[in-house]
Amino acid sequence: MDYLLKNPTVVWKLLLQHLSMTSLTLLIAVLVAVPLALLVHRYRWLNLPILGFLGILYTIPSLAFMILLVPLLGLGAKSVIAAMVAYAQVILVRSLTVGLDAIRPAVLEAARGMGMNPWQRWWQIQVPLVLPIFLAGLRIAAVVTIAIATIGAKFGAGGLGTLLFDGIAQSRYDKIWAGAIAVSLLAFAINGLFLTLEWAAHPTRRQGLRMRVAR
């Protein structure tokens, strides 16, 4: 903790780099995962090849995966972010698919009978019902991404992992501990944030909030 307290400017800069990589990764991962999940949900035969391929990618060690991407994307944040996006896919696509499959067909039939078009059914029925499950998957993906981003410092991507690798190179245990504590606190905070969002996104709680507002 001494290093964290004595070097707030350095730690803050590395924290912002870590958050930037994590946020960009999750944004890209969601933009890729949503259409993939919709394809898997609509065409069931795609379940095995898509989720199987994503599962294989997930088994590749993160360090080895980043090394494989370096010839294509070079050293730096690009290779790290590309690897993290790939790792997040299996979590996000699976959670979205499970959420979509859990919606009873009778609910969608009732919405169709009320005259809702496909977009209205998606936005007003499917999204609210899937949201808690999706946020649970996004929470796990965020924590995994924070951990993998730590390794990205080895590839010149910056972030809190810089403290760990610099500490190892310099035999500075204060830096090693500072990096480990900072990454752990960040993961704990992000996990708590998404847990709160999951709690708030539950359909019964949203309905209760709307009723209280209406009063």
Backbone bond lengths (Angstrom), bond angles and torsions (degrees), N, CA, C in turn:
res aa  C-N    CA-C-N  psi(-1)  N-CA   C-N-CA  omega(-1)  CA-C   N-CA-C  phi
1 M - - - 1.458 - - 1.522 112.40 -
2 D 1.343 117.39 -26.31 1.461 119.96 -178.98 1.522 111.34 -59.15
3 Y 1.333 116.42 -42.83 1.464 119.59 -179.54 1.521 110.62 -63.96
4 L 1.324 117.46 -40.99 1.462 121.02 179.97 1.525 111.03 -62.73
5 L 1.333 116.04 -40.05 1.459 120.55 -177.56 1.527 112.34 -75.50
6 K 1.326 116.34 -31.22 1.461 120.00 -176.47 1.531 112.94 -88.39
7 N 1.330 117.26 -15.19 1.471 120.74 -177.60 1.533 111.00 -130.40
8 P 1.322 117.29 55.70 1.486 119.29 -176.46 1.520 113.53 -63.40
9 T 1.341 117.81 -33.60 1.462 120.61 -178.40 1.530 111.21 -65.93
10 V 1.334 115.27 -44.65 1.466 120.19 179.83 1.527 110.42 -64.44
11 V 1.326 115.84 -46.77 1.470 120.66 -178.07 1.528 110.32 -64.41
12 W 1.339 117.08 -40.77 1.467 120.77 179.95 1.525 111.17 -62.19
13 K 1.339 116.88 -43.01 1.457 121.20 178.78 1.524 110.86 -61.41
14 L 1.330 116.71 -44.99 1.457 120.45 179.87 1.530 111.16 -67.70
15 L 1.328 116.39 -35.14 1.463 120.66 177.73 1.526 110.68 -63.64
16 L 1.325 116.95 -43.21 1.464 120.62 178.60 1.524 110.95 -63.60
17 Q 1.324 117.27 -39.46 1.467 120.23 176.67 1.525 110.24 -62.61
18 H 1.319 116.54 -42.53 1.467 121.40 -179.81 1.529 110.32 -63.70
19 L 1.329 116.49 -45.31 1.459 120.82 179.60 1.529 111.19 -65.85
20 S 1.326 116.63 -37.02 1.466 120.34 179.05 1.521 111.02 -63.02
21 M 1.336 116.71 -46.90 1.474 120.23 178.29 1.517 111.15 -62.45
22 T 1.327 116.57 -43.56 1.463 121.03 -178.26 1.520 111.37 -64.68
23 S 1.331 116.76 -45.64 1.466 121.00 -178.32 1.526 111.50 -64.00
24 L 1.334 116.24 -45.93 1.466 119.87 179.48 1.518 110.93 -63.38
25 T 1.329 116.98 -39.65 1.463 121.17 178.34 1.517 111.29 -60.84
26 L 1.334 116.79 -47.35 1.460 120.73 -177.87 1.524 111.10 -65.91
27 L 1.334 116.72 -37.99 1.467 119.67 178.79 1.526 110.66 -62.97
28 I 1.324 116.77 -49.11 1.468 120.17 179.38 1.528 110.64 -64.48
29 A 1.325 116.17 -41.08 1.467 120.53 -178.44 1.521 111.60 -62.04
30 V 1.324 117.13 -41.09 1.466 120.61 178.56 1.528 110.86 -66.17
31 L 1.339 116.68 -42.69 1.462 120.32 179.75 1.528 111.75 -62.41
32 V 1.319 117.14 -30.28 1.464 120.91 177.66 1.525 111.06 -83.60
33 A 1.324 116.62 -39.57 1.467 121.22 -172.51 1.525 113.04 -71.04
34 V 1.328 117.82 -36.37 1.467 120.20 -176.59 1.539 111.86 -61.18
35 P 1.336 119.92 -53.18 1.472 117.92 177.88 1.522 113.16 -63.48
36 L 1.351 117.45 -34.48 1.468 119.31 177.50 1.522 110.80 -63.50
37 A 1.330 116.27 -43.29 1.469 119.98 -179.97 1.524 111.19 -65.63
38 L 1.324 116.84 -38.51 1.463 119.98 177.98 1.528 111.06 -65.16
39 L 1.331 116.78 -37.93 1.469 120.28 176.41 1.518 111.16 -63.89
40 V 1.336 116.23 -45.96 1.466 120.51 -179.66 1.523 110.52 -63.71
41 H 1.329 116.37 -38.85 1.469 120.37 -179.76 1.528 111.27 -68.26
42 R 1.328 116.19 -38.25 1.472 119.67 -177.41 1.520 112.05 -79.68
43 Y 1.324 116.40 -40.86 1.470 120.57 -178.60 1.531 108.11 -114.84
44 R 1.304 115.88 95.69 1.464 121.59 -171.39 1.526 113.00 -59.98
45 W 1.320 117.09 -27.75 1.461 119.39 -176.73 1.528 111.31 -69.42
46 L 1.333 117.32 -14.78 1.464 120.39 177.67 1.528 112.55 -81.00
47 N 1.332 116.01 -10.69 1.464 120.01 -177.25 1.521 112.09 -56.31
48 L 1.320 115.96 -51.60 1.465 120.14 -175.70 1.532 112.58 -66.96
49 P 1.337 119.84 -50.19 1.466 118.18 -178.30 1.532 113.83 -65.72
50 I 1.333 117.79 -42.04 1.468 119.69 -176.99 1.516 111.50 -71.55
51 L 1.325 116.97 -52.28 1.462 119.23 -179.58 1.523 111.54 -67.93
52 G 1.349 116.35 -31.72 1.460 119.16 176.37 1.523 111.63 -65.29
53 F 1.334 116.20 -44.04 1.470 120.47 178.41 1.524 111.30 -63.92
54 L 1.330 116.29 -44.12 1.463 119.92 179.00 1.531 110.95 -64.55
55 G 1.334 115.83 -36.54 1.464 119.21 177.37 1.517 112.41 -64.52
56 I 1.335 116.53 -37.43 1.470 120.65 176.88 1.523 110.41 -64.23
57 L 1.344 116.62 -44.11 1.466 120.09 177.57 1.524 110.95 -58.39
58 Y 1.326 115.41 -38.60 1.470 120.06 -176.68 1.523 112.38 -67.12
59 T 1.339 116.45 -25.02 1.468 119.57 -178.75 1.529 112.45 -81.33
60 I 1.332 117.87 -14.03 1.470 120.18 178.89 1.522 108.73 -72.40
61 P 1.315 119.06 128.82 1.475 120.36 177.78 1.520 110.82 -55.82
62 S 1.331 116.11 137.99 1.468 120.52 -174.56 1.522 112.45 -59.43
63 L 1.329 117.34 -39.05 1.464 119.85 -179.94 1.531 110.69 -63.65
64 A 1.330 116.72 -43.91 1.462 120.83 179.30 1.526 111.07 -65.82
65 F 1.331 116.92 -38.92 1.463 120.78 179.88 1.531 110.67 -62.74
66 M 1.330 116.10 -43.70 1.469 119.56 179.40 1.526 111.13 -64.29
67 I 1.324 116.47 -38.46 1.467 120.25 177.87 1.524 110.42 -61.93
68 L 1.338 116.74 -39.73 1.465 120.68 178.87 1.528 112.12 -65.07
69 L 1.342 116.41 -29.38 1.460 120.51 -177.65 1.523 113.13 -85.12
70 V 1.324 117.19 -17.74 1.471 120.57 -177.04 1.533 112.70 -58.44
71 P 1.362 119.85 -44.76 1.480 118.39 178.36 1.524 113.35 -60.92
72 L 1.319 117.32 -26.63 1.458 120.98 -178.97 1.524 112.63 -87.33
73 L 1.334 116.42 -42.34 1.463 120.77 -172.52 1.520 113.54 -114.35
74 G 1.335 117.09 -8.64 1.454 120.55 178.56 1.517 112.51 81.62
75 L 1.334 115.44 171.58 1.453 120.91 176.07 1.526 109.55 -71.30
76 G 1.309 115.92 146.10 1.454 119.67 178.17 1.518 112.45 126.38
77 A 1.315 114.74 -167.78 1.457 120.50 -173.00 1.529 113.35 -68.06
78 K 1.349 118.20 -27.39 1.464 120.07 -176.82 1.527 111.82 -59.60
79 S 1.323 116.59 -47.73 1.469 119.96 -179.83 1.519 111.00 -64.52
80 V 1.326 116.48 -39.86 1.465 121.00 -179.24 1.522 110.60 -65.82
81 I 1.327 117.04 -46.33 1.462 120.92 -179.02 1.528 110.92 -64.98
82 A 1.331 117.22 -41.15 1.470 120.24 178.53 1.522 111.06 -60.30
83 A 1.336 116.60 -42.27 1.461 120.27 178.48 1.521 111.13 -64.57
84 M 1.331 116.66 -42.84 1.462 119.87 -178.46 1.525 111.75 -67.26
85 V 1.343 116.95 -36.65 1.464 120.11 176.43 1.533 110.37 -61.33
86 A 1.324 116.14 -42.24 1.468 120.36 179.46 1.524 110.89 -63.59
87 Y 1.339 117.17 -43.00 1.463 120.34 179.81 1.527 111.51 -65.60
88 A 1.334 117.48 -35.10 1.461 120.25 -177.79 1.523 112.72 -71.59
89 Q 1.340 116.98 -22.37 1.458 120.27 -174.33 1.526 113.14 -60.94
90 V 1.305 116.50 -46.07 1.466 118.82 -176.06 1.528 110.56 -61.95
91 I 1.337 117.51 -34.80 1.464 120.95 179.54 1.523 110.38 -72.74
92 L 1.325 116.80 -48.22 1.464 120.87 -175.13 1.525 112.27 -70.72
93 V 1.324 116.94 -45.29 1.472 119.78 -179.28 1.524 110.29 -62.77
94 R 1.322 116.28 -41.35 1.469 119.11 -179.71 1.526 111.08 -66.07
95 S 1.342 117.92 -43.78 1.463 120.03 -179.13 1.525 111.43 -65.61
96 L 1.325 116.69 -40.66 1.467 119.78 178.17 1.527 111.70 -65.90
97 T 1.326 116.16 -41.49 1.459 120.06 179.55 1.523 111.15 -63.63
98 V 1.321 115.91 -43.86 1.474 120.31 178.03 1.529 110.34 -61.55
99 G 1.334 116.57 -43.08 1.450 120.01 179.82 1.517 112.62 -63.84
100 L 1.326 117.08 -43.42 1.459 120.84 179.24 1.521 111.46 -66.12
101 D 1.332 116.31 -40.00 1.469 120.02 179.78 1.529 111.92 -67.86
102 A 1.333 116.79 -24.50 1.467 120.44 -177.15 1.532 112.40 -77.65
103 I 1.330 117.15 -14.67 1.471 119.85 179.11 1.522 109.32 -74.75
104 R 1.307 116.63 124.17 1.461 120.33 -177.44 1.527 110.81 -68.12
105 P 1.320 117.32 135.46 1.480 120.11 178.76 1.522 112.48 -56.51
106 A 1.341 117.21 -31.01 1.464 120.02 -179.18 1.523 111.32 -62.38
107 V 1.327 116.68 -32.70 1.467 120.21 179.28 1.518 110.28 -65.73
108 L 1.330 116.60 -44.18 1.464 120.56 179.66 1.527 110.94 -69.51
109 E 1.337 116.74 -35.55 1.466 119.92 177.63 1.525 110.44 -64.63
110 A 1.341 116.15 -39.83 1.465 119.86 178.17 1.525 110.65 -64.03
111 A 1.328 116.42 -40.72 1.469 120.41 178.32 1.523 110.72 -65.07
112 R 1.331 116.06 -39.60 1.466 120.05 178.20 1.530 109.84 -65.33
113 G 1.334 115.80 -39.38 1.457 119.59 178.83 1.522 112.79 -65.79
114 M 1.329 117.38 -25.16 1.461 121.87 177.64 1.525 111.86 -81.16
115 G 1.348 116.01 -1.50 1.456 119.70 177.05 1.511 115.08 94.10
116 M 1.322 117.74 11.10 1.461 120.16 179.36 1.519 110.36 -73.30
117 N 1.327 116.28 135.92 1.459 120.46 175.09 1.529 109.47 -82.13
118 P 1.348 118.71 171.15 1.462 120.54 -176.96 1.536 114.00 -54.66
119 W 1.341 117.13 -39.59 1.462 119.78 179.98 1.535 110.98 -65.84
120 Q 1.325 116.50 -42.16 1.460 119.86 178.85 1.524 111.29 -64.93
121 R 1.333 116.10 -39.96 1.466 118.38 177.92 1.520 110.38 -64.00
122 W 1.320 117.36 -38.68 1.461 120.70 179.71 1.526 111.24 -66.36
123 W 1.330 115.87 -49.57 1.459 119.99 -171.65 1.535 112.43 -77.75
124 Q 1.342 116.87 -37.02 1.460 120.17 -173.97 1.525 113.56 -95.29
125 I 1.319 117.55 -20.95 1.468 120.06 -177.64 1.529 111.77 -113.76
126 Q 1.334 115.91 -58.76 1.455 118.98 -172.53 1.526 113.24 -69.65
127 V 1.334 116.79 -46.52 1.463 119.28 -178.04 1.526 112.18 -59.33
128 P 1.343 120.41 -49.52 1.468 119.07 178.99 1.524 114.21 -60.33
129 L 1.343 116.71 -35.17 1.460 119.38 -179.00 1.526 112.15 -76.28
130 V 1.323 116.28 -33.35 1.468 120.39 -178.51 1.526 112.11 -82.13
131 L 1.338 117.01 -24.71 1.458 121.57 -170.62 1.523 114.96 -52.23
132 P 1.342 120.35 -47.25 1.475 118.53 -179.83 1.529 113.22 -61.04
133 I 1.337 116.74 -40.93 1.467 120.45 179.15 1.523 110.09 -67.92
134 F 1.329 115.77 -40.74 1.468 119.74 178.79 1.530 110.85 -62.88
135 L 1.326 117.09 -42.46 1.464 120.49 179.32 1.527 111.41 -64.41
136 A 1.327 116.68 -33.71 1.471 119.56 176.27 1.525 110.10 -64.13
137 G 1.335 116.30 -43.37 1.461 119.30 176.61 1.514 112.29 -65.87
138 L 1.343 116.16 -39.14 1.462 120.56 179.54 1.530 110.64 -65.45
139 R 1.321 116.39 -35.45 1.471 120.39 177.52 1.524 110.90 -62.51
140 I 1.323 116.08 -46.36 1.477 119.51 179.46 1.524 109.89 -64.65
141 A 1.342 116.50 -42.70 1.464 120.15 179.37 1.522 111.08 -62.31
142 A 1.329 117.31 -37.90 1.466 120.79 -179.61 1.530 110.95 -65.03
143 V 1.323 116.78 -43.93 1.471 120.28 -179.96 1.529 110.53 -65.76
144 V 1.336 116.40 -42.27 1.468 120.46 177.03 1.522 110.61 -61.77
145 T 1.331 116.50 -42.14 1.459 121.36 -179.45 1.525 111.33 -64.23
146 I 1.322 116.98 -41.25 1.465 120.56 177.84 1.523 110.56 -59.94
147 A 1.328 116.22 -41.15 1.464 120.09 -179.80 1.532 111.05 -67.36
148 I 1.331 116.89 -45.19 1.465 120.15 -178.36 1.524 111.16 -68.00
149 A 1.344 116.90 -35.29 1.465 120.15 179.18 1.520 111.59 -60.31
150 T 1.320 116.79 -24.90 1.465 120.45 177.66 1.522 110.95 -62.00
151 I 1.333 115.94 -38.71 1.466 120.49 178.94 1.526 110.40 -69.31
152 G 1.332 116.44 -25.48 1.452 120.27 -178.53 1.515 114.05 -59.29
153 A 1.324 117.44 -22.38 1.466 120.13 177.99 1.531 111.10 -61.17
154 K 1.311 117.00 -28.37 1.469 121.43 178.34 1.516 111.14 -65.80
155 F 1.336 117.27 -20.79 1.460 122.13 -177.54 1.534 111.71 -106.94
156 G 1.317 116.22 17.25 1.456 120.29 176.82 1.505 114.79 79.20
157 A 1.342 117.28 18.86 1.463 120.67 -178.80 1.511 112.91 -86.48
158 G 1.331 117.91 -8.90 1.458 120.78 -178.25 1.516 111.57 78.20
159 G 1.319 116.52 -158.50 1.451 120.88 -179.12 1.516 112.11 92.11
160 L 1.318 115.23 179.36 1.460 121.26 -175.79 1.522 112.97 -66.10
161 G 1.322 117.18 -20.94 1.458 119.84 177.10 1.519 112.55 -62.34
162 T 1.336 117.09 -20.00 1.460 121.18 177.40 1.521 110.76 -58.07
163 L 1.321 116.40 -39.03 1.469 120.34 178.92 1.522 110.73 -62.25
164 L 1.317 116.07 -41.45 1.467 120.01 -179.02 1.522 111.48 -65.56
165 F 1.322 116.94 -50.45 1.461 120.06 -175.90 1.529 111.90 -71.49
166 D 1.325 117.49 -35.49 1.461 119.26 174.73 1.525 110.71 -66.39
167 G 1.314 115.13 -39.00 1.457 119.01 178.78 1.517 112.16 -63.97
168 I 1.330 116.96 -39.10 1.469 120.66 177.95 1.521 110.08 -66.45
169 A 1.359 116.88 -44.60 1.461 120.74 -178.29 1.523 112.08 -65.63
170 Q 1.333 116.18 -33.51 1.464 120.48 -176.55 1.522 113.18 -99.36
171 S 1.337 116.07 1.85 1.476 121.32 -175.31 1.522 110.45 55.18
172 R 1.334 115.28 41.16 1.466 121.78 179.16 1.520 108.21 -104.47
173 Y 1.331 115.96 98.80 1.461 119.58 -178.06 1.522 112.19 -69.18
174 D 1.339 116.48 -24.29 1.463 117.96 177.46 1.524 110.67 -66.41
175 K 1.345 117.24 -37.92 1.460 120.55 176.79 1.527 111.54 -68.33
176 I 1.332 115.43 -40.18 1.471 119.42 179.54 1.522 109.98 -61.26
177 W 1.327 116.37 -47.66 1.459 120.63 179.60 1.530 110.78 -65.05
178 A 1.335 116.53 -39.47 1.464 120.20 179.69 1.528 110.61 -62.02
179 G 1.330 116.75 -44.33 1.457 120.04 178.47 1.513 112.44 -63.89
180 A 1.332 116.21 -44.07 1.467 120.19 -179.33 1.525 111.18 -63.97
181 I 1.327 116.46 -42.90 1.468 120.32 -179.52 1.527 110.66 -66.95
182 A 1.349 116.79 -42.78 1.467 120.34 -178.21 1.528 111.44 -63.73
183 V 1.324 117.29 -44.12 1.470 120.67 179.18 1.526 110.47 -64.80
184 S 1.328 116.48 -41.29 1.466 120.12 179.57 1.527 111.59 -63.74
185 L 1.328 116.50 -43.36 1.468 119.86 179.10 1.522 111.30 -64.85
186 L 1.338 116.26 -39.57 1.462 119.65 178.16 1.526 110.79 -63.52
187 A 1.325 117.33 -46.72 1.465 121.06 179.06 1.530 110.93 -61.53
188 F 1.326 116.51 -41.00 1.469 121.17 179.04 1.523 110.56 -63.30
189 A 1.350 117.31 -42.94 1.464 121.05 -179.45 1.521 111.61 -66.26
190 I 1.331 117.31 -44.43 1.470 120.87 -179.75 1.529 110.49 -65.82
191 N 1.327 116.23 -39.97 1.462 120.29 177.63 1.527 110.51 -60.90
192 G 1.332 116.59 -43.65 1.462 120.45 178.60 1.521 112.11 -64.70
193 L 1.332 116.99 -38.98 1.461 121.03 178.55 1.523 111.26 -61.10
194 F 1.340 116.53 -47.13 1.463 119.37 -179.20 1.527 112.19 -70.42
195 L 1.330 117.29 -31.29 1.468 119.38 174.71 1.525 110.48 -62.94
196 T 1.325 116.22 -39.76 1.465 120.30 177.44 1.524 110.59 -64.39
197 L 1.337 116.80 -42.27 1.464 120.60 178.23 1.527 111.05 -64.36
198 E 1.323 117.09 -39.85 1.467 120.61 176.38 1.522 110.70 -59.35
199 W 1.322 115.35 -45.68 1.463 120.71 -179.44 1.525 110.44 -61.40
200 A 1.337 116.00 -44.34 1.466 120.18 -178.23 1.526 112.25 -71.17
201 A 1.344 116.97 -27.44 1.465 120.42 -175.60 1.519 113.32 -83.14
202 H 1.325 117.95 -6.21 1.463 119.54 -179.54 1.529 109.70 -61.45
203 P 1.330 118.27 132.70 1.473 120.69 -174.63 1.524 114.04 -54.06
204 T 1.334 118.22 -40.53 1.469 120.07 -178.07 1.525 111.02 -66.53
205 R 1.331 116.93 -35.66 1.469 119.20 179.64 1.520 110.71 -72.91
206 R 1.343 117.36 -37.71 1.459 119.70 177.02 1.522 110.40 -63.76
207 Q 1.339 116.56 -39.87 1.455 120.31 179.50 1.523 110.39 -65.03
208 G 1.344 115.86 -41.46 1.465 119.80 178.52 1.519 111.73 -63.76
209 L 1.334 116.77 -38.09 1.458 120.45 178.66 1.526 110.57 -65.76
210 R 1.330 117.18 -42.59 1.466 120.07 179.43 1.531 110.58 -62.89
211 M 1.342 117.38 -37.93 1.453 120.70 179.59 1.521 110.93 -66.20
212 R 1.344 116.81 -39.90 1.468 119.70 179.17 1.521 110.77 -67.52
213 V 1.342 116.82 -38.58 1.463 120.07 177.76 1.528 110.91 -64.90
214 A 1.355 115.88 -39.95 1.464 120.17 -178.84 1.526 111.66 -64.20
215 R 1.345 116.54 -30.68 1.464 119.78 178.95 1.518 111.42 -72.11
